[in-house]
């Protein structure tokens, strides 16, 4: 059974979830373009609002290289973790170095 949740993790009705998904200012948490080795990479973190029993998908960060075939993705259970995770992904891409708190690759949920 799918539970729909808002950005704070509170259970909401499907009709409310549908209304919120139509509001880009609510869905998009952060979006950054980063140049990596001469290629443009887009990093976007979004609220999905799906709390599935087997795999909560409340927030997701996608990393997609222009011209690339498959994006990398990370899932986050809370808004704060999504914001911090997004910033770490962007910082690691921009500097080529793991973030101070550890590499995102150790926490990634890549779908390759």
Sine and cosine of phi, psi and omega as CSV:
sin_phi,cos_phi,sin_psi,cos_psi,sin_omega,cos_omega
0.00,0.00,0.75,-0.67,0.01,-1.00
-1.00,0.04,0.78,-0.63,0.15,-0.99
-0.97,-0.23,0.70,-0.72,0.07,-1.00
-0.99,-0.13,0.72,-0.69,-0.03,-1.00
-0.75,-0.66,0.49,-0.87,0.06,-1.00
-0.99,0.11,-0.08,-1.00,-0.06,-1.00
-0.90,0.44,-0.38,0.92,0.03,-1.00
-1.00,-0.02,-0.02,1.00,0.03,-1.00
1.00,0.00,0.11,0.99,0.04,-1.00
-0.98,0.18,0.67,-0.74,0.03,-1.00
-0.91,0.42,0.72,-0.69,0.01,-1.00
-0.77,-0.64,0.29,-0.96,0.05,-1.00
-0.96,0.26,0.42,-0.91,0.01,-1.00
-0.85,0.52,-0.62,0.79,0.00,-1.00
-0.90,0.43,-0.61,0.80,0.06,-1.00
-0.92,0.38,-0.69,0.73,0.03,-1.00
-0.85,0.53,-0.71,0.70,0.02,-1.00
-0.87,0.50,-0.67,0.74,0.02,-1.00
-0.90,0.43,-0.66,0.75,-0.01,-1.00
-0.93,0.37,-0.58,0.81,-0.01,-1.00
-0.91,0.40,-0.32,0.95,0.02,-1.00
-1.00,0.09,-0.04,1.00,-0.05,-1.00
-0.95,-0.32,0.99,-0.15,-0.03,-1.00
-0.82,0.58,-0.56,0.83,-0.01,-1.00
-0.92,0.38,-0.35,0.94,0.05,-1.00
-1.00,-0.01,-0.61,0.79,-0.09,-1.00
-0.96,0.27,-0.73,0.68,-0.08,-1.00
-0.99,0.14,0.88,-0.48,0.01,-1.00
-1.00,0.06,-0.70,0.71,0.02,-1.00
-0.34,-0.94,0.49,-0.87,0.04,-1.00
-0.54,-0.84,0.79,-0.61,-0.01,-1.00
-0.65,-0.76,0.60,-0.80,0.14,-0.99
-0.96,-0.27,0.72,-0.69,-0.05,-1.00
-0.74,-0.67,0.68,-0.73,0.10,-1.00
-1.00,0.04,0.83,-0.56,0.00,-1.00
-0.78,-0.62,0.91,-0.41,0.01,-1.00
0.77,0.63,0.68,0.73,0.05,-1.00
0.99,0.16,0.02,1.00,0.01,-1.00
-0.92,-0.38,0.59,-0.81,0.04,-1.00
-0.99,0.11,0.78,-0.63,0.02,-1.00
-0.85,-0.52,0.73,-0.68,0.04,-1.00
-0.97,-0.25,0.78,-0.63,0.07,-1.00
-0.89,-0.46,0.85,-0.53,0.00,-1.00
-0.72,-0.70,0.73,-0.68,0.06,-1.00
-0.92,-0.40,0.77,-0.64,-0.10,-1.00
-0.75,-0.66,0.46,-0.89,0.16,-0.99
-1.00,0.08,0.79,-0.61,0.07,-1.00
-0.97,-0.24,-0.56,0.83,0.07,-1.00
0.95,0.31,0.40,0.92,0.00,-1.00
-0.93,-0.37,0.87,-0.48,0.03,-1.00
-0.94,-0.35,0.99,0.12,-0.02,-1.00
-0.99,0.17,0.61,-0.80,-0.03,-1.00
-0.84,0.54,-0.64,0.77,-0.06,-1.00
-1.00,0.09,-0.41,0.91,-0.08,-1.00
-0.33,-0.94,1.00,-0.10,0.02,-1.00
-0.87,0.50,0.72,-0.69,0.02,-1.00
-0.79,-0.61,0.90,0.44,-0.04,-1.00
-0.99,0.17,-0.68,0.74,0.04,-1.00
-0.71,-0.70,0.48,-0.87,-0.01,-1.00
-0.61,-0.79,0.70,-0.72,0.14,-0.99
-0.95,-0.31,0.78,-0.62,0.04,-1.00
-0.91,-0.41,0.68,-0.73,0.07,-1.00
-0.87,-0.49,0.87,-0.49,-0.07,-1.00
-0.72,-0.69,0.87,-0.50,0.06,-1.00
-0.99,0.15,0.69,-0.72,0.05,-1.00
-0.87,0.49,0.81,-0.59,-0.04,-1.00
1.00,0.07,-0.11,0.99,0.03,-1.00
-0.97,0.23,0.30,-0.96,-0.05,-1.00
-1.00,-0.10,-0.66,0.76,-0.04,-1.00
-0.75,-0.66,0.73,-0.69,0.04,-1.00
-0.98,0.21,0.41,-0.91,0.20,-0.98
-1.00,-0.01,0.47,-0.88,0.00,-1.00
-0.59,-0.81,0.49,-0.87,0.09,-1.00
-0.76,-0.64,0.62,-0.78,0.03,-1.00
-0.95,-0.31,0.58,-0.81,-0.03,-1.00
-0.73,-0.69,0.68,-0.74,0.00,-1.00
-1.00,0.10,-0.29,0.96,-0.05,-1.00
-0.69,-0.72,0.36,-0.93,0.02,-1.00
-0.87,0.49,-0.71,0.70,-0.01,-1.00
-0.88,0.48,-0.72,0.70,0.02,-1.00
-0.89,0.45,-0.60,0.80,0.03,-1.00
-0.91,0.42,-0.68,0.73,0.01,-1.00
-0.91,0.42,-0.72,0.70,0.01,-1.00
-0.91,0.41,-0.70,0.71,0.00,-1.00
-0.88,0.47,-0.66,0.75,0.04,-1.00
-0.86,0.51,-0.75,0.66,-0.03,-1.00
-0.88,0.47,-0.64,0.77,0.01,-1.00
-0.91,0.42,-0.67,0.74,0.03,-1.00
-0.87,0.49,-0.74,0.67,0.00,-1.00
-0.88,0.47,-0.72,0.70,0.00,-1.00
-0.89,0.46,-0.67,0.74,0.01,-1.00
-0.91,0.41,-0.64,0.77,0.04,-1.00
-0.91,0.42,-0.68,0.73,-0.06,-1.00
-0.93,0.37,-0.58,0.81,-0.09,-1.00
-0.98,-0.19,-0.33,0.94,-0.08,-1.00
0.97,0.26,0.17,0.99,-0.03,-1.00
-0.85,-0.53,0.57,-0.82,0.09,-1.00
-0.86,0.50,0.57,-0.82,0.05,-1.00
-0.89,0.46,0.36,-0.93,-0.06,-1.00
-0.83,0.56,-0.55,0.84,-0.05,-1.00
-1.00,0.05,0.10,1.00,0.03,-1.00
0.87,-0.49,0.39,-0.92,-0.07,-1.00
-0.94,0.33,0.65,-0.76,0.07,-1.00
-0.90,0.44,-0.43,0.90,-0.04,-1.00
-0.89,0.45,-0.39,0.92,0.02,-1.00
-0.98,0.21,-0.31,0.95,0.00,-1.00
-0.91,-0.41,0.05,1.00,-0.10,-0.99
-0.95,0.30,0.42,-0.91,0.06,-1.00
-0.82,-0.57,0.87,0.50,-0.12,-0.99
-0.92,0.39,0.61,-0.80,0.05,-1.00
-0.93,-0.37,0.96,0.28,0.00,-1.00
-0.95,-0.32,0.00,0.00,0.00,0.00
